[in-house]
Amino acid sequence: MSTRADEEYDYLFKVVLIGDSGVGKSNLLSRFTRNEFNLESKSTIGVEFATKSIQTEGKTIKAQIWDTAGQERYRAITSAYYRSPMTYHVATLKIRGAVGALLVYDISKHSSFENVERWLKELRDHAEANIVVMLVGNKSDLRHLRAVETDEAMAFSEQHNLAFIETSALDASGVDTAFQRILTEIYRLMSRRNMAAEEGGNQPRLSTGQTISLNSENKPRKNCCQG
């Protein structure tokens, strides 16, 4: 349940979790938002979301995080969300969708890393050009079964201009850091663009419903998106 502190915020950012089925997206979501982990968690059907607020650079950022199905048979469902015009039901991007994405693979399953490029292409096809993307190598606790070397993933992230981190939803390592980093980067990008718009005088400030969602006049807002 949401607390009063979680209901009041300066900015609302939507972030999507994408990647193959079984890489641990749902557990990353539950670990970050509820500090829970379920070894027997089932594959997501369609999309699910949860929220959590963080503090960064003196601002309260509320993250609305969408967990998408990675299984091929659900792609028609999730791709429909890409095009949905409804604010409450957009899993990724276009105008009223997410402003950040965690692209997740399993470090112990090389095929999940091989598919990252396909997921990235799909994301780019439906996203605005300035979306913030972080590559996440999950299940770092399975280092004894590692199939994707850190250097290999880092090279991919540098090639595609992505942030990169390894995490473990099981032991919680890196999870908070991953979300804190991407949300902070989104906030910094938004701040830079707003500053440039004010100085240039010929660009509109970003507002709710555009590529980066924020509240009008930077005032705290309550219960925008209830599921």
C-alpha positions in Angstrom: 0.0 0.0 0.0 1.2 3.6 -0.7 2.2 5.7 2.2 1.5 9.5 2.4 5.2 10.2 1.6 4.9 8.1 -1.5 1.8 9.9 -2.7 3.4 13.3 -2.7 6.2 14.0 -5.3 7.8 16.6 -7.5 8.1 14.5 -10.7 6.5 11.3 -12.0 8.7 9.2 -14.4 7.6 6.0 -16.1 10.2 3.3 -16.6 9.7 0.0 -18.4 11.5 -3.4 -17.8 12.1 -5.3 -21.0 14.0 -8.5 -21.9 13.5 -12.2 -22.3 11.2 -14.2 -20.1 12.9 -15.6 -17.0 15.7 -13.0 -16.7 14.2 -11.8 -13.4 12.3 -8.6 -14.4 9.4 -9.3 -12.0 11.8 -9.9 -9.1 13.7 -6.8 -9.9 10.5 -4.9 -9.7 9.3 -6.5 -6.4 12.8 -6.2 -4.8 13.0 -2.5 -5.6 9.4 -1.6 -4.7 8.6 -4.0 -1.9 12.0 -5.5 -1.0 10.6 -8.9 -1.8 11.9 -11.9 -3.8 10.0 -15.0 -4.9 12.0 -18.0 -6.2 8.8 -19.4 -7.6 7.5 -16.2 -9.4 5.6 -16.9 -12.5 6.1 -15.4 -15.9 4.3 -12.0 -16.4 1.2 -12.1 -18.6 0.9 -8.8 -20.4 2.1 -6.0 -18.2 2.2 -5.2 -14.5 3.4 -2.1 -12.7 4.3 -0.8 -9.2 5.4 2.5 -7.9 8.1 3.8 -5.5 9.4 7.2 -4.6 13.1 8.1 -4.2 15.0 11.3 -3.3 17.5 12.7 -5.7 19.2 16.1 -5.8 16.6 17.5 -3.4 13.6 16.3 -5.4 11.1 13.5 -4.7 10.8 11.4 -7.8 8.0 8.9 -8.1 8.8 6.0 -10.4 6.0 4.1 -12.1 7.7 0.9 -13.2 6.2 -1.4 -15.8 7.1 -5.1 -16.0 6.4 -6.5 -19.5 6.0 -10.1 -20.6 9.1 -11.5 -22.3 7.5 -14.6 -23.8 6.9 -14.6 -27.5 3.3 -15.6 -27.2 2.5 -12.4 -25.3 4.3 -10.0 -27.7 1.0 -9.1 -29.3 -0.3 -7.9 -26.0 2.8 -5.9 -25.0 3.2 -4.4 -28.5 -0.4 -3.2 -28.3 0.6 -1.3 -25.2 3.4 0.5 -27.2 0.6 2.1 -29.3 -2.0 2.6 -26.6 -3.0 6.3 -26.3 -4.2 5.8 -22.7 -1.9 7.3 -20.0 -2.6 4.6 -17.4 -2.0 1.7 -19.7 1.2 2.5 -21.7 4.0 0.1 -21.0 6.5 1.9 -23.2 6.9 4.8 -24.9 5.8 7.2 -27.6 4.4 10.4 -26.2 2.6 9.3 -23.0 4.8 6.3 -22.2 8.0 5.6 -20.3 11.0 7.9 -20.2 13.4 5.2 -19.2 14.0 1.5 -19.7 15.9 -1.2 -18.0 16.9 -3.8 -20.6 17.5 -7.0 -18.6 19.4 -10.2 -19.4 20.5 -13.2 -17.3 24.2 -13.4 -16.9 24.0 -17.2 -16.7 22.1 -17.5 -20.0 23.9 -16.2 -23.1 20.9 -16.4 -25.3 19.1 -13.8 -23.2 22.1 -11.5 -23.9 22.0 -12.3 -27.6 18.4 -11.2 -27.7 19.2 -7.8 -26.1 19.9 -6.3 -29.5 16.4 -7.3 -30.7 14.8 -5.8 -27.6 16.8 -2.6 -28.0 15.7 -2.3 -31.7 12.0 -2.8 -30.7 12.4 -0.2 -27.9 14.0 2.3 -30.3 11.3 1.7 -32.9 8.7 2.9 -30.4 10.6 5.3 -28.2 11.5 9.0 -28.5 15.2 9.5 -29.3 16.2 10.7 -25.8 14.9 7.9 -23.7 17.3 6.8 -21.0 18.2 3.1 -21.3 20.2 1.0 -18.9 21.5 -2.5 -19.7 21.1 -4.7 -16.7 22.9 -8.0 -16.2 20.7 -9.7 -13.6 21.4 -12.8 -11.4 24.9 -11.8 -10.5 24.6 -14.2 -7.6 25.0 -17.0 -10.3 28.6 -15.9 -11.0 29.7 -19.6 -10.9 27.4 -20.2 -13.9 28.3 -17.0 -15.7 27.9 -17.2 -19.4 28.1 -13.5 -20.2 31.3 -11.8 -19.3 31.1 -8.3 -17.8 33.5 -7.0 -20.4 31.3 -8.3 -23.2 28.2 -6.5 -21.8 30.2 -3.3 -21.2 31.4 -3.3 -24.8 27.8 -3.7 -26.0 26.6 -0.9 -23.7 29.3 1.5 -24.9 28.6 0.7 -28.5 24.9 1.5 -28.1 25.4 4.4 -25.6 23.7 2.6 -22.7 24.3 2.8 -19.0 25.3 -0.6 -17.6 25.1 -2.4 -14.2 25.0 -6.0 -12.9 22.3 -6.8 -10.3 20.9 -9.6 -8.2 17.3 -9.5 -7.3 18.0 -12.5 -5.0 20.5 -10.8 -2.7 19.4 -7.3 -3.7 22.9 -6.2 -4.8 22.8 -3.4 -7.3 19.0 -3.2 -7.5 18.5 0.1 -5.7 21.6 1.5 -7.4 20.2 0.6 -10.9 16.9 2.4 -10.3 18.4 5.3 -8.5 20.9 5.9 -11.3 18.4 5.7 -14.2 15.8 8.0 -12.4 18.6 10.5 -11.5 19.8 10.5 -15.1 16.2 11.1 -16.4 15.9 14.0 -13.9 19.2 15.5 -15.0 18.2 15.2 -18.7 14.9 16.9 -18.0 16.6 19.7 -16.1 19.1 20.3 -18.8 16.4 20.4 -21.5 14.3 22.8 -19.4 17.3 25.0 -18.8 18.1 25.1 -22.5 14.5 25.8 -23.3 14.4 28.8 -20.9 17.7 30.2 -22.1 16.9 29.7 -25.8 13.4 31.0 -25.6 12.4 29.0 -28.7 11.8 25.6 -27.2 8.8 24.6 -25.1 9.4 23.3 -21.6 8.6 19.7 -21.2 5.3 19.0 -19.5 3.1 16.1 -18.4 2.3 13.9 -21.3 5.5 14.7 -23.3 8.6 12.6 -23.6 9.6 13.3 -20.0 6.6 13.6 -17.7 6.6 16.2 -14.9 4.0 18.0 -12.9 3.0 21.5 -13.9 4.8 24.2 -12.0 6.8 21.5 -10.2 4.1 21.2 -7.5 3.6 17.9 -5.5 0.8 15.9 -7.0 -1.2 13.0 -5.6 -2.5 9.7 -7.0 -2.1 10.4 -10.7 -1.9 6.8 -11.8 -3.8 4.3 -9.7 -4.0 0.7 -10.9 
